[in-house]
């Protein structure tokens, strides 16, 4: 992940349901949700045994991204 200072929003599914286990992201509130892997500049490798995108989510929370 680079030092891109742009912030955005994250959710575990467009309706906010974490049961799916994949992170979705968008840079602006008016954009559609996209799977986190569509943002290669932000993606960190997934950790074994955790939901897809969990490491990316933790890193982006530290950069002031909003979790919805």
SVG drawing of the C-alpha trace seen along z (x, -y; Angstrom):
<svg xmlns="http://www.w3.org/2000/svg" viewBox="-28 -13 32 33">
<polyline fill="none" stroke="black" stroke-width="0.4" points="0.0,0.0 1.4,-3.4 1.1,-6.7 -1.8,-7.9 -3.5,-10.5 -7.0,-10.1 -9.6,-8.8 -12.8,-7.0 -15.5,-4.7 -15.4,-1.0 -18.1,1.6 -18.2,5.4 -21.0,5.5 -23.0,2.7 -25.8,3.2 -23.4,3.2 -23.7,7.0 -20.3,8.4 -21.5,12.0 -20.3,12.0 -16.7,11.5 -15.4,9.3 -14.4,5.7 -16.0,3.2 -14.7,-0.4 -15.5,-3.6 -13.6,-7.0 -16.7,-9.1 -20.2,-8.6 -21.9,-9.0 -19.9,-6.2 -21.0,-2.6 -19.3,-0.1 -16.5,1.9 -14.6,4.9 -11.4,3.9 -9.2,5.6 -10.3,3.0 -8.1,0.5 -4.6,2.1 -3.0,-1.1 -4.6,-0.4 -4.7,3.4 -2.6,5.3 -2.2,9.1 -5.0,11.0 -4.2,12.7 -5.0,16.5 -8.2,17.1 -9.5,13.6 -12.2,12.0 -11.0,10.9 -9.8,7.4 -9.4,7.3 -5.7,6.2 -6.6,3.5 -9.5,2.3 -7.3,2.0 -4.6,0.1 -7.2,-2.3 -8.9,-2.9 -5.5,-4.3 -5.6,-6.6 -9.0,-8.0 -11.1,-6.0 -14.7,-5.7 -16.2,-2.3 -19.9,-2.1"/>
</svg>
